[in-house]
């Protein structure tokens, strides 16, 4: 029996030009883990308001267990204004002081984290002191921290990001994020096949790096092997959640025993499909993938 994965961080409403949809990178990853056959749950928080109630309803409709999503009367449920450019690329206006900025630590949940196959988190939920401290506590319990770096300006700090990478077993980043981190570490290599193992060597506890390149595909690097898979050409509606679907698929396939190459291939297929759909968590009609 597969051990479940636990995701941590933001759950929110993405206000897209096409209407509002459930969002938040960790929630998206959680959805795609489940759709690819790996049980998963998410630790987060919503407000005790209309948006929060509706969000919990929609999360349950997606097939995600909401038992670890807290509710608070002190701050509102998160909403994000999403702008989609003509090429499908997206930008975000992320409101501060929202429910997931204040996720509490729970000792019983920590026991579940300790038994989980992976603990997936990003940088955005670490922007506020309370959720950051909660995150750091949970990382101490997990045997396999997965850092989906997911940088969102202006909500990241060099020292915090480097610290979180150092606490992780798996790091996932995209092209822009790789260059940002390489610049912080003063790494001058330009070729990805050299840069990725060089980055890996800077962090003794880091086991593997997953590197996504949008339409150009993706690469994988650990201390023994590297591999790459080309991208797929699709008609892009929006790229919301495409990277999250990639990570969820990759982690699920690896947990089921797939090689890195095969997991990359499956992840590329799903992320291309998601980019061709509205929103981050579309249904999985097999005939369309």
N, C-alpha and C positions, 0 to 999 in steps of 0.2 A: 504493500500500500504506500502510495506517495505521501510524503510529508507535505503539509501545506506551506505556502509562502505567505508572508505578512508584509503588507505595504503600509507606509506611514506618510502622512502629509495632507495636502490640501484636497478638499472636495468643494465644489462650487458650481455656479451656473455660468457657462460661457454664453454671453450674449452675442450671437453671430448675426450677420446680415440676414441669414435665412431663418432666424428665430433662436430661442434659447435652448441650450442642450446641457446635459450633465457633463461636468468636466473636472479637471484637476489631474495633473500627470500621474500621481500615485494611484488614483482611482482608475484611470485609463489602463495602466499597467495591470492592475488587479483584474479588471474585466477581461483583458486579453490572456492573462494567465489561465483564468477559468475556462475561457472559450477554447483554449488549446489543451485542456485536460489536466491542469494542475490546480488543486484546490487552493483558494486564496481568500484572505480577508484584509480589511483596511482599518487602520487606527486613525481617527480624525475627529472633527467636531463641527457641528452646525449650530446655528442660533435657534432659540425657541421662538421662531417667527414663521410666517407663512412660507417664505422661501425655503426655510429649513425643513418644514414638514413635507413640502412638495419634493424637495431634493431627496429626502429619505425614501419617499414613495418610489421615485424614479430609480434610485439605486437598487432597491429591492426588485423592481421590474427587470433590471439588467441581470438579475441572478446573483447579486453580491450580498453576502451576509453583512448586515449593518450593526451587529452586536457590539462592535468596538468603536462605533461612532458616537461620541458623547454629544450632549445638548447643553447649551448655556443660555441663560437669560441676560447675560451681561453685554454681549457683543453680537452683531448681526451675522447672518449667513453670508458667505462670500459670493460676490458677483464679479465677473471680469468682462470688460468690453473688448471684443475681438474684431480687428479690422483685417479684411482679406484683400490682398492686392490682386491685380489682374493675372499674375502668374501663379496664384494660389498660396503664396507665402503670407504668413500671418504676423500680426503684431498685437500686443496685449496691453491693456490698461488695467492694472491690478490694484484694487482698493486695499488699503491697509487697515489694521485694527479690526480684523474679522475673526470669526469663531475659531478657525484652524490656527490662528496665531497663539492660541491659549490651550493647546491640547494637554490635558493632565496626564501624569504618569500613573499607571495602575499596576500593582504588584502581581495580580492574577494574570493580567495580559502579558506581563514580562515572562511568566512561566511558559506561556504559549510561544512567545518569541524565541525562547531558549530551545524549544523543540522543533521550530520551523526549519524548512529546507533553505530558506533565504529570507532576509529582511531588506526590503527595497525602500529606498528613500531618495529624495532630491535635495537641492539646496534651498528652494523657495521656503519650505516650512521652517527652515533654520533662521529666517530673517528676524524673528522676534525672540526675546530672551526665554520666555516660558516654553514655547514649543522646541526651541533649540536645546534647552536643558533636558526636556523629556526625551528628545531624539538621542542625545548623548547617553542617557541612562539606558535606553533600550539597546543601543549598539553594544553596550557592555555585556548584554545577555545573549546576543545572537552569535551562532557559530559561523554564519556566512553573510556579512553585510554587503549589500549591492548598492552602489552609489550611482544613480542616474543623474549626472551633474546638473543638467537642465538649467543653465544660467539664465536669469531674467533680470535685465538691468532695471533699476539700480540696486536690486536686492541681493547682491552678493559681495563678499569680502575675501580678498586674496588669502589672508591667513586662515580664515575659517574653511575655505574650500580645500586648501592644502592639508589642513588638519583632518578633514573628513575623508579625503583620498587616503591618507595615511592609516585611517581606521578601517578601511574597506578591503574586501577580498576581490570584488568585481567592480570595475569602473566602466561606465558607458558614457561616451561623449561624441559630439559631432565635430565637423571640420572647424567651425569657428571656435568652439570650446577647446579643442586640442591646441590651437594656436595661442589662445589666451593662457592656458596652463603652461605651455612650453615657454612662453615669454616670461611668465612669473618665475619659472625655474631656470631661466637663461639657457635654454636648450637651443642650439643653433642648427640642428639637423633639419633639412627641408624634406627629405624623402620619408614618406610615412613608414616604410618597412624598416627604416633605421630609427625613426623618432619614437615609434610605439615601444619597442624593447628598451630604448634609452629611458623613456618615461617610467616604464615598469621597474627599471633598476633603481630608481630613486626612492621606491617605497617597499621596504622589506616584506611587509605583510600583504601587499597587493599581489593577487594571483593571476589576474587576467584583465585585458582591456578589450572592450567592444567599441568599434569606431564606425560611425555611420556617416555616409557621404551623400545622402539624398539620392538623386537619380543616378549617381555614379556607383551606388552599391554600398558595401560594408566590408570591414576587415575585422579579424580577430587575432589577438596575440596573447600567448601565455609564455612561461619561461622555457617551453620546449618546442612550440610550434607557432607558425603564423599561417593564416589563410585569408582569402578574399573571395567575394562573390559580386558579380556585376549587378547593376540595378535593372529594373524593368521599366519600360516606357508605358505610361498610362496617361489618360486625360485627367489632370489634377483639378478637383473641385476646391479642396483646401487641404493644407498639411497639418491641421489640428489633430494631435494624437498619433500621427504617423510613427514618430520615434518611440512613443510609448507602446504602440502595438508591436513594434519590432522587438523591444526588450521583453515584453510579456511572452511573445512567441518563442524567442530564443531561450529564455530561462525555462519555459515549460518543456521544450523539446530536449534540452540538456538534462533536465531532471528525469526525463523518460528514457535517457540513455543514448540520445543522438550524438553523433560527432559534432564538433564545432562547425565543420563545413556544411553538414546537413541542416544544423540548427540555423545557420546564417541564411541558407537557401529558403527555408520555410519562413523565416522572419522577413526576408525581402519580399516574398510573395504577399504576406499579410499586410505589411506596411504599404505596399503599392496599392493594394485593394482599398485600404482605409483612406489613402490620399485621394482616391477616385470617388469617395463618398462624402456626404455632409457629416461633419462632426467626428468625434474621436472613437465612438463606441457603436458602430453600425452592426446590424445583425450579420451573421455569417452564413449567407446562402452559398453552399459549397459549389454550386454550378457557376458562380460568378468569380471564384478565386482561381 
